[in-house]
Amino acid sequence: MTQHLASGAFAATPWNDVALPAGSYEALRAGFAWRLPERFNLAASCADDWAAREPDRVCLIEDRGDAPPRTLTYGELARRSRGLAAGLARHGIRRGDRIAIVLPQGFEAAVAHLAVYRMGAIAVPLSQRFGPDALGFRLKAAGARVAVVDAASLVTLRAVTADLPELDQIVGVEAPEPGLLDFAQLVREGDGAEPAATRPDDPAMIIFTSGTTGPPKGALHGHRVLIGHLPGMRFHHEGFPVAGDRLWTPSDWAWAGGLLNALLPSLYFGVPVVFSGGRFDAGEAFELMARQRVRNAFLPATALRMLKAAATPDAIAGLALRTIGSAGETLPRDTFHWAATELGLTVNEFYGQTECNMVLGSSARYGVSRAGAIGKAVPGHHVAILGEDGRELAPGETGTIAVAAPDPVMFLGYWQDPEASRRKVPDGWLLTGDQGVMDADGYVRFVGRDDDVITSAGYRIGPGEVEDCLLAHPAVKLAAVVGKPDRLRTEIVKAYVVPADGVVADEKLAAAIQLFVRQRLSAHEYPREVAFVSEMPLTTSGKIIRREFRNRALAEAEAAALD
């Protein structure tokens, strides 16, 4: 049996003692050492190893609320992924081919992922929320030979297939149509396939960046990316796994957060993953977590804010949560304190990017928790704040959050874009493009994307802090802050606000919001302009696309200059 991860305090395989030792955060970091195996395959680690030992162990639980729950065991997960891999191979799909997976959370999505990894092919997870242009762009950029889709995704795919000459096969999940390969039939007729003899650095998946600052790029990851996530999972989920752990996330498995912060690590550690599908609804989320006795949740800040707004004493009383992890966007202080007061839990934030995920984190168990901060460097990762000249900055100085290379969690490079890869990782550091500041205790506070930071009258203002303050106002449901060009101040702070339900959005409210921020932050940080909008443009991972508001603010400034 392969030793998957041997790393000091984190040395463990799923069937050995995996409890984190007692001790300090400093001791964990000092005792950590990466030792990657010579061979490592995600399908073997996330299905076959458990199937060989505990084939009846439950790995996935489907609970859609309108029918009795269904479960899938590791034995079935291994068998189905073997069948699908063999079936695809019979149709000419080979190691290194790109296979797009455009499916919702479900048994088929998990089976498809493991079948691809088993073959040594490259998975390209894509969200069902993509329209034709977005889906077509990514399929073409990846050179996908196969797309695995359901009936809903097939409609979108058909609009762009003419522009995808490399797409040879479409596999349909309950999507009967002439010319499609049937997913269930491939699984049934497959002869079984053993995992390819992949090395940790062999390609496993292409995950496209969210496109908040420009066209999305395909981040190519090796099989080792899972190993790189394990310390972070165990750290911010406080000893994960412990007896009875059961994880749920509303985050799409097509996103790095849903796939690598939830699904694959849980399968590796033998923790059942609950899913329901459909759009996030806070009331239904409370009911699902109560029914399934969910112990561990990965919840982006937007989802947590929605839970806070919908919470009732009865809903909270039904929960069995042990840990909550959050990432993807800044967690507002009021939401952090609500969880501590009402849920009795410290939300453990963590940070990373599609290219290099889960490198900073919090863990109340290890005394690493501070409202307003992402956390500290997770054991196994070295993170610093760099200045424009590439030197490490002193505590309190704002600069670029950077991760030392090499690192097992780090991407192999951008798909077919070596120049962009070199720009991302020059001189031994991966440059996140995010601005942050580290204090004397090692806590990192997120300031904003490089191009999100606002320069106003000589001050550098991070939009996150202003948005956090705006969200504390009872009339504000969602908020985005950008810099608007200004002749006098270079830029002014402009806020785009989705008002709370039932609130009258007018000039009086805008003035009240401005005063609220000015009194709580400072005179140079308050939004000099407030615009009300009906909705926020979001990426598939739930992040606000500030670029759209920057473009809007720029257009407004240019129009005003012509008057």
C-alpha positions as CSV (number, residue, x, y, z in Angstrom):
1,M,0.0,0.0,0.0
2,T,1.4,3.4,-1.0
3,Q,2.5,5.8,1.7
4,H,0.6,8.9,0.4
5,L,1.9,11.5,2.7
6,A,4.7,11.5,5.3
7,S,5.2,14.9,6.8
8,G,6.2,15.1,10.4
9,A,3.1,15.9,12.5
10,F,0.9,15.3,9.5
11,A,2.2,11.9,8.6
12,A,-0.8,9.7,7.9
13,T,-2.6,7.4,5.6
14,P,-6.4,7.1,5.8
15,W,-6.4,3.8,7.8
16,N,-3.8,4.8,10.4
17,D,-4.2,7.1,13.3
18,V,-4.8,10.5,11.8
19,A,-5.5,12.6,14.9
20,L,-3.4,15.8,15.0
21,P,-1.0,15.8,17.9
22,A,-1.2,18.1,20.8
23,G,1.2,21.0,20.6
24,S,1.6,24.5,19.3
25,Y,1.3,26.0,15.8
26,E,5.0,26.7,15.9
27,A,5.8,23.1,16.7
28,L,3.7,21.9,13.8
29,R,5.5,24.1,11.4
30,A,8.9,23.3,12.7
31,G,8.2,19.5,12.6
32,F,6.8,19.5,9.0
33,A,8.6,17.9,6.0
34,W,7.2,17.0,2.7
35,R,8.1,13.5,1.4
36,L,6.2,12.7,-1.8
37,P,5.9,9.1,-2.9
38,E,7.5,8.0,-6.2
39,R,4.0,7.0,-7.6
40,F,0.7,8.7,-6.8
41,N,-2.6,8.5,-8.5
42,L,-5.7,10.3,-7.4
43,A,-8.1,7.4,-8.3
44,A,-6.1,4.9,-6.3
45,S,-5.9,7.3,-3.3
46,C,-9.5,8.4,-3.3
47,A,-11.3,5.2,-4.2
48,D,-9.3,2.0,-4.7
49,D,-7.3,2.0,-1.4
50,W,-10.5,2.3,0.6
51,A,-12.4,-0.1,-1.7
52,A,-9.8,-2.8,-1.0
53,R,-10.1,-2.4,2.8
54,E,-13.7,-1.2,3.4
55,P,-15.7,-1.6,0.2
56,D,-19.0,-0.9,2.0
57,R,-17.8,2.3,3.5
58,V,-20.1,5.2,2.4
59,C,-18.3,8.0,0.5
60,L,-21.1,10.0,-1.0
61,I,-24.6,10.9,0.2
62,E,-27.2,12.4,-2.1
63,D,-30.0,14.3,-0.3
64,R,-32.2,16.4,-2.6
65,G,-34.9,16.8,0.0
66,D,-37.7,15.5,-2.2
67,A,-36.8,11.8,-2.1
68,P,-35.1,9.4,0.3
69,P,-31.3,9.9,0.4
70,R,-29.1,7.7,-1.7
71,T,-25.6,6.6,-0.9
72,L,-22.5,5.4,-2.8
73,T,-19.8,3.2,-1.3
74,Y,-16.1,3.2,-2.0
75,G,-16.5,-0.2,-3.6
76,E,-19.1,1.1,-6.1
77,L,-17.1,4.3,-6.7
78,A,-14.0,2.2,-7.6
79,R,-16.0,-0.2,-9.8
80,R,-17.8,2.5,-11.7
81,S,-14.7,4.6,-12.3
82,R,-12.9,1.5,-13.6
83,G,-15.7,0.8,-16.0
84,L,-15.9,4.3,-17.3
85,A,-12.1,4.5,-17.8
86,A,-12.1,1.2,-19.7
87,G,-15.1,2.3,-21.8
88,L,-13.4,5.6,-22.7
89,A,-10.2,3.8,-23.6
90,R,-12.2,1.5,-26.0
91,H,-13.2,4.7,-27.8
92,G,-9.7,5.8,-28.3
93,I,-9.2,8.1,-25.3
94,R,-5.6,8.0,-24.1
95,R,-3.3,9.2,-21.4
96,G,-2.9,13.0,-21.6
97,D,-6.2,13.6,-23.4
98,R,-8.3,16.4,-21.9
99,I,-11.8,15.3,-20.7
100,A,-14.2,18.1,-19.8
101,I,-16.6,17.3,-17.0
102,V,-19.7,19.6,-17.1
103,L,-21.9,18.1,-14.4
104,P,-23.5,19.2,-11.2
105,Q,-22.5,17.7,-7.8
106,G,-23.5,14.0,-8.0
107,F,-22.3,10.4,-8.2
108,E,-21.6,10.7,-11.9
109,A,-19.3,13.8,-11.5
110,A,-17.2,11.9,-8.9
111,V,-17.0,8.8,-11.0
112,A,-16.0,10.8,-14.0
113,H,-13.2,12.6,-12.2
114,L,-11.7,9.4,-10.8
115,A,-12.1,7.6,-14.2
116,V,-10.0,10.4,-15.9
117,Y,-7.3,10.3,-13.2
118,R,-7.3,6.5,-13.4
119,M,-6.5,6.7,-17.1
120,G,-3.7,9.3,-16.7
121,A,-5.9,11.7,-18.7
122,I,-6.5,15.3,-17.7
123,A,-9.8,16.4,-16.2
124,V,-11.2,19.8,-17.1
125,P,-14.0,20.6,-14.6
126,L,-16.4,23.2,-15.9
127,S,-19.4,24.8,-14.4
128,Q,-22.9,24.3,-15.7
129,R,-23.5,28.0,-15.1
130,F,-21.3,28.9,-18.1
131,G,-23.1,30.2,-21.2
132,P,-22.1,29.1,-24.7
133,D,-19.3,31.7,-25.1
134,A,-17.7,30.9,-21.7
135,L,-18.0,27.2,-22.1
136,G,-16.7,27.2,-25.7
137,F,-13.7,29.4,-24.8
138,R,-12.6,26.9,-22.1
139,L,-13.2,23.8,-24.1
140,K,-11.2,25.2,-27.0
141,A,-8.4,26.5,-24.8
142,A,-8.0,23.1,-23.2
143,G,-8.3,21.2,-26.5
144,A,-10.8,18.9,-24.9
145,R,-11.3,15.6,-26.8
146,V,-14.3,14.5,-24.7
147,A,-17.1,16.3,-22.8
148,V,-19.1,14.6,-20.2
149,V,-22.5,16.4,-19.9
150,D,-26.0,16.0,-18.7
151,A,-29.1,17.1,-20.6
152,A,-28.9,20.7,-19.4
153,S,-25.2,21.1,-20.3
154,L,-25.7,19.4,-23.6
155,V,-28.0,22.3,-24.7
156,T,-25.2,24.8,-24.1
157,L,-22.6,22.6,-25.6
158,R,-24.5,22.1,-28.8
159,A,-24.4,25.8,-29.4
160,V,-20.6,25.7,-29.7
161,T,-19.6,22.3,-31.0
162,A,-19.0,23.6,-34.5
163,D,-16.1,25.7,-33.2
164,L,-14.5,22.7,-31.4
165,P,-12.7,20.6,-34.0
166,E,-10.8,18.7,-31.3
167,L,-13.9,17.5,-29.5
168,D,-14.3,13.9,-30.7
169,Q,-16.8,12.4,-28.2
170,I,-19.7,13.6,-26.1
171,V,-20.7,11.4,-23.1
172,G,-24.2,11.9,-22.0
173,V,-25.5,11.4,-18.4
174,E,-29.3,10.7,-18.8
175,A,-29.1,12.7,-22.0
176,P,-30.3,10.3,-24.8
177,E,-29.4,11.6,-28.2
178,P,-28.1,10.0,-31.4
179,G,-24.3,10.0,-31.6
180,L,-23.7,10.4,-27.9
181,L,-21.9,7.8,-25.8
182,D,-24.1,6.8,-22.9
183,F,-22.4,7.2,-19.5
184,A,-24.2,4.4,-17.8
185,Q,-23.6,2.0,-20.6
186,L,-19.9,2.8,-20.6
187,V,-19.7,2.1,-16.9
188,R,-21.6,-1.2,-17.3
189,E,-19.6,-2.5,-20.3
190,G,-16.2,-1.5,-19.1
191,D,-13.8,-4.3,-18.3
192,G,-12.2,-2.5,-15.4
193,A,-9.0,-0.5,-15.4
194,E,-6.2,-0.3,-13.0
195,P,-4.7,3.2,-12.2
196,A,-2.1,4.5,-14.5
197,A,1.4,4.5,-13.0
198,T,1.4,8.2,-12.5
199,R,4.0,10.2,-10.7
200,P,3.1,13.1,-8.4
201,D,4.1,15.7,-11.1
202,D,2.1,14.0,-13.9
203,P,-0.8,16.2,-15.1
204,A,-4.2,15.4,-13.6
205,M,-6.5,18.4,-14.1
206,I,-6.8,21.8,-15.7
207,I,-8.8,24.3,-13.6
208,F,-9.6,27.6,-15.1
209,T,-9.0,30.7,-13.1
210,S,-12.2,32.6,-12.2
211,G,-11.4,35.5,-14.6
212,T,-11.9,38.3,-12.1
213,T,-9.0,40.3,-13.6
214,G,-8.9,39.2,-17.2
215,P,-9.5,36.2,-19.5
216,P,-9.5,32.9,-17.6
217,K,-6.3,30.9,-17.8
218,G,-6.0,27.1,-17.4
219,A,-4.0,26.2,-14.4
220,L,-2.5,22.7,-14.9
221,H,-2.1,20.6,-11.8
222,G,-0.4,17.3,-11.1
223,H,-1.7,14.4,-9.0
224,R,0.3,15.8,-6.1
225,V,-2.1,18.8,-5.8
226,L,-4.2,16.6,-3.5
227,I,-1.2,15.9,-1.2
228,G,-0.6,19.6,-1.1
229,H,-4.1,20.3,0.2
230,L,-4.1,17.7,3.0
231,P,-2.2,19.7,5.7
232,G,-4.6,22.7,5.2
233,M,-7.7,20.4,5.4
234,R,-6.5,18.9,8.7
235,F,-5.5,22.3,10.0
236,H,-8.6,24.4,9.4
237,H,-11.0,21.5,10.0
238,E,-9.2,20.9,13.4
239,G,-8.0,17.4,13.2
240,F,-10.0,16.3,10.2
241,P,-11.0,13.6,10.1
242,V,-12.3,12.6,13.5
243,A,-15.0,10.0,14.2
244,G,-18.4,11.0,12.8
245,D,-17.1,13.7,10.4
246,R,-19.3,14.3,7.4
247,L,-18.7,17.2,5.0
248,W,-20.9,19.4,2.9
249,T,-20.3,22.4,0.7
250,P,-22.6,24.3,-1.7
251,S,-19.5,25.1,-3.8
252,D,-19.5,23.7,-7.3
253,W,-17.1,20.7,-7.7
254,A,-16.1,22.4,-11.0
255,W,-14.4,25.1,-8.9
256,A,-11.0,24.5,-7.1
257,G,-12.8,25.2,-3.8
258,G,-15.5,22.5,-4.2
259,L,-13.1,20.0,-5.7
260,L,-9.9,20.4,-3.8
261,N,-11.2,22.0,-0.6
262,A,-13.9,19.5,-0.1
263,L,-14.6,16.5,-2.4
264,L,-11.2,15.0,-3.1
265,P,-9.6,15.4,0.4
266,S,-12.7,14.0,2.0
267,L,-12.6,11.0,-0.3
268,Y,-9.0,10.5,0.5
269,F,-9.6,10.6,4.3
270,G,-12.7,8.4,4.1
271,V,-15.2,11.2,5.1
272,P,-18.6,11.0,3.5
273,V,-19.5,14.0,1.3
274,V,-23.1,15.2,1.3
275,F,-24.6,16.9,-1.7
276,S,-28.0,18.2,-2.8
277,G,-27.5,20.0,-6.1
278,G,-29.4,23.1,-7.2
279,R,-28.9,26.7,-6.2
280,F,-28.0,27.7,-2.7
281,D,-31.0,28.5,-0.5
282,A,-30.2,29.3,3.1
283,G,-33.3,27.8,4.6
284,E,-32.8,24.5,2.7
285,A,-29.2,24.5,3.7
286,F,-30.1,24.6,7.4
287,E,-32.5,21.7,6.8
288,L,-30.0,19.6,4.9
289,M,-27.2,20.1,7.4
290,A,-29.7,19.1,10.2
291,R,-31.0,16.0,8.4
292,Q,-27.6,14.7,7.5
293,R,-25.9,15.6,10.7
294,V,-23.2,17.5,8.8
295,R,-20.2,18.0,10.9
296,N,-17.9,19.9,8.6
297,A,-18.9,22.6,6.2
298,F,-17.0,24.6,3.6
299,L,-18.9,27.8,3.1
300,P,-17.8,30.9,1.1
301,A,-18.5,34.2,2.9
302,T,-21.5,35.0,0.7
303,A,-23.2,31.7,1.8
304,L,-22.4,32.4,5.4
305,R,-23.9,35.9,5.2
306,M,-27.1,34.3,3.7
307,L,-27.2,31.8,6.5
308,K,-26.9,34.6,9.0
309,A,-29.8,36.4,7.5
310,A,-32.0,33.3,7.4
311,A,-31.1,31.9,10.8
312,T,-33.7,31.1,13.4
313,P,-33.3,29.5,16.9
314,D,-34.9,26.3,15.6
315,A,-32.6,26.1,12.5
316,I,-29.5,26.6,14.6
317,A,-30.6,24.1,17.3
318,G,-30.8,21.4,14.6
319,L,-27.2,21.6,13.6
320,A,-24.4,19.2,14.5
321,L,-21.5,21.2,13.1
322,R,-18.0,20.7,14.4
323,T,-16.1,22.9,12.0
324,I,-16.7,25.6,9.4
325,G,-14.1,26.6,6.8
326,S,-14.4,29.6,4.6
327,A,-12.5,31.0,1.7
328,G,-12.8,32.7,-1.7
329,E,-13.7,36.2,-0.4
330,T,-13.2,38.2,2.7
331,L,-15.3,37.1,5.6
332,P,-17.1,40.2,7.2
333,R,-16.3,40.7,10.9
334,D,-20.0,40.7,11.8
335,T,-20.5,37.3,10.2
336,F,-17.4,35.9,12.0
337,H,-18.8,37.1,15.4
338,W,-22.3,35.8,14.6
339,A,-20.9,32.3,14.0
340,A,-19.0,32.5,17.2
341,T,-22.0,33.8,19.2
342,E,-24.9,31.9,17.7
343,L,-23.3,28.7,16.3
344,G,-20.7,28.4,19.0
345,L,-18.0,27.9,16.3
346,T,-15.0,29.9,15.1
347,V,-15.0,30.1,11.3
348,N,-11.6,29.1,10.2
349,E,-10.7,31.2,7.1
350,F,-8.1,30.1,4.6
351,Y,-6.6,31.5,1.5
352,G,-5.2,30.4,-1.8
353,Q,-5.7,30.7,-5.5
354,T,-6.5,28.3,-8.3
355,E,-2.7,28.1,-9.0
356,C,-1.7,27.6,-5.4
357,N,-4.5,26.9,-2.9
358,M,-4.9,26.6,0.8
359,V,-1.5,28.1,1.8
360,L,-2.8,30.4,4.5
361,G,-5.3,29.4,7.1
362,S,-6.8,29.7,10.6
363,S,-7.4,27.0,13.2
364,A,-9.0,27.8,16.5
365,R,-7.7,24.5,17.8
366,Y,-4.1,25.7,17.4
367,G,-4.8,29.2,18.6
368,V,-4.5,30.7,15.1
369,S,-7.6,32.8,14.8
370,R,-8.1,36.5,14.5
371,A,-11.1,38.4,13.1
372,G,-10.2,40.3,10.0
373,A,-7.2,38.1,9.2
374,I,-6.9,35.2,6.8
375,G,-4.6,33.4,9.2
376,K,-1.0,32.3,9.1
377,A,1.0,30.1,6.8
378,V,-0.3,26.5,6.9
379,P,2.4,23.9,7.9
380,G,4.3,22.9,4.8
381,H,4.0,26.3,3.0
382,H,6.1,29.4,3.2
383,V,4.3,32.6,2.5
384,A,5.7,36.2,2.6
385,I,4.8,39.7,1.6
386,L,7.0,41.0,-1.1
387,G,7.7,44.6,-2.2
388,E,7.9,45.7,-5.9
389,D,11.7,45.0,-5.8
390,G,11.0,41.3,-4.8
391,R,12.3,41.6,-1.2
392,E,10.4,40.4,1.8
393,L,8.7,43.3,3.6
394,A,8.7,44.0,7.3
395,P,5.6,43.5,9.4
396,G,3.0,46.1,8.8
397,E,4.1,46.9,5.2
398,T,1.7,46.3,2.4
399,G,2.8,44.3,-0.6
400,T,2.2,41.2,-2.8
401,I,1.3,37.9,-1.1
402,A,3.8,35.4,-2.4
403,V,4.3,31.7,-1.9
404,A,7.8,30.1,-2.0
405,A,8.3,27.6,-4.8
406,P,8.5,24.7,-5.2
407,D,5.4,23.6,-3.3
408,P,3.3,20.4,-3.8
409,V,0.1,22.4,-3.9
410,M,1.5,24.6,-6.6
411,F,0.3,24.4,-10.3
412,L,2.6,22.9,-13.0
413,G,2.0,26.0,-15.1
414,Y,-0.6,27.6,-17.3
415,W,-1.8,25.3,-20.1
416,Q,0.2,26.1,-23.2
417,D,1.3,29.5,-21.9
418,P,4.9,29.3,-20.7
419,E,5.4,33.0,-20.7
420,A,2.4,33.6,-18.4
421,S,3.7,30.8,-16.2
422,R,7.1,32.5,-15.9
423,R,5.5,35.8,-15.0
424,K,3.5,34.1,-12.3
425,V,6.5,32.3,-10.7
426,P,9.6,34.4,-11.2
427,D,12.7,34.0,-9.0
428,G,11.4,31.3,-6.7
429,W,8.1,32.9,-5.7
430,L,4.6,32.5,-6.9
431,L,3.1,36.0,-7.1
432,T,-0.5,35.8,-6.2
433,G,-1.4,39.3,-7.5
434,D,-3.1,39.9,-4.2
435,Q,-2.1,42.7,-1.9
436,G,-1.7,41.9,1.8
437,V,0.0,42.9,5.0
438,M,1.5,40.6,7.6
439,D,1.7,41.6,11.3
440,A,4.4,40.9,13.8
441,D,2.6,37.6,14.8
442,G,2.5,36.3,11.3
443,Y,-1.2,36.9,10.6
444,V,-1.9,38.0,7.1
445,R,-4.7,40.5,6.3
446,F,-6.0,40.6,2.7
447,V,-6.0,44.1,1.2
448,G,-7.2,43.4,-2.4
449,R,-6.1,42.4,-5.9
450,D,-3.2,44.4,-7.3
451,D,-5.6,46.1,-9.7
452,D,-8.3,46.4,-7.0
453,V,-6.3,48.6,-4.7
454,I,-7.5,52.2,-4.8
455,T,-5.1,55.1,-4.8
456,S,-6.9,58.2,-3.5
457,A,-5.1,61.5,-2.5
458,G,-1.9,59.6,-1.8
459,Y,-3.6,56.8,0.3
460,R,-3.7,53.2,-0.8
461,I,-7.1,51.7,0.1
462,G,-8.0,48.1,0.0
463,P,-11.6,47.5,-1.1
464,G,-12.1,44.6,1.3
465,E,-12.0,46.7,4.5
466,V,-14.5,49.2,3.0
467,E,-16.8,46.4,1.8
468,D,-16.6,44.8,5.3
469,C,-17.8,48.0,6.9
470,L,-20.6,48.5,4.3
471,L,-21.9,45.0,5.0
472,A,-22.2,45.9,8.6
473,H,-24.9,48.5,7.7
474,P,-28.4,46.9,8.2
475,A,-29.6,48.4,4.9
476,V,-26.8,46.7,2.8
477,K,-27.2,43.2,1.5
478,L,-24.1,43.1,-0.8
479,A,-21.4,45.6,-1.7
480,A,-18.5,46.0,-4.1
481,V,-16.0,48.9,-3.9
482,V,-13.8,50.1,-6.7
483,G,-11.7,53.2,-7.6
484,K,-13.3,55.7,-9.9
485,P,-10.8,58.0,-11.8
486,D,-10.8,61.5,-10.4
487,R,-8.8,64.6,-11.5
488,L,-8.2,65.9,-8.0
489,R,-7.6,62.7,-6.0
490,T,-6.4,60.3,-8.8
491,E,-9.3,58.0,-7.7
492,I,-12.2,58.2,-5.4
493,V,-13.9,55.3,-3.6
494,K,-17.1,54.3,-5.2
495,A,-19.5,51.7,-3.7
496,Y,-22.0,49.7,-5.6
497,V,-24.6,48.4,-3.2
498,V,-27.4,45.8,-3.4
499,P,-29.9,47.1,-0.7
500,A,-31.5,44.8,1.8
501,D,-35.0,43.5,1.0
502,G,-37.7,46.1,1.6
503,V,-35.3,49.0,1.9
504,V,-35.9,52.2,-0.1
505,A,-32.7,53.0,-2.1
506,D,-32.5,56.7,-2.4
507,E,-30.1,59.7,-1.9
508,K,-31.0,59.8,1.8
509,L,-29.9,56.1,2.3
510,A,-26.7,56.8,0.2
511,A,-25.8,59.6,2.5
512,A,-26.5,57.5,5.6
513,I,-24.2,54.8,4.3
514,Q,-21.4,57.2,3.5
515,L,-21.6,58.6,7.1
516,F,-21.7,55.1,8.5
517,V,-18.4,54.2,6.8
518,R,-16.8,57.6,7.5
519,Q,-17.4,57.3,11.2
520,R,-16.2,53.8,11.4
521,L,-13.2,53.9,9.1
522,S,-11.8,57.2,8.1
523,A,-12.4,60.3,6.0
524,H,-10.2,59.1,3.1
525,E,-11.8,55.6,3.0
526,Y,-15.5,56.3,2.9
527,P,-17.2,56.0,-0.5
528,R,-17.6,59.5,-2.0
529,E,-20.2,58.0,-4.4
530,V,-22.8,55.2,-3.7
531,A,-24.7,53.6,-6.5
532,F,-27.5,51.1,-5.9
533,V,-27.7,48.0,-8.1
534,S,-30.2,45.1,-8.2
535,E,-27.6,42.3,-8.3
536,M,-23.9,41.6,-8.1
537,P,-22.0,40.0,-11.0
538,L,-20.4,36.8,-9.5
539,T,-17.9,34.2,-10.7
540,T,-19.0,30.6,-10.5
541,S,-17.1,30.4,-7.3
542,G,-19.2,33.2,-5.8
543,K,-16.6,36.0,-6.0
544,I,-17.7,39.5,-7.0
545,I,-16.3,40.4,-10.4
546,R,-15.1,43.9,-9.5
547,R,-13.7,44.3,-13.1
548,E,-17.3,45.0,-14.3
549,F,-17.7,47.8,-11.8
550,R,-14.3,49.2,-12.5
551,N,-15.2,49.4,-16.2
552,R,-18.5,51.0,-15.3
553,A,-16.8,53.6,-13.1
554,L,-14.3,54.3,-15.8
555,A,-17.0,54.9,-18.3
556,E,-18.8,57.2,-15.9
557,A,-15.6,59.2,-15.4
558,E,-15.0,59.5,-19.1
559,A,-18.5,60.6,-19.8
560,A,-18.3,63.2,-17.1
561,A,-15.1,64.5,-18.6
562,L,-16.8,65.1,-21.9
563,D,-19.6,67.2,-20.4
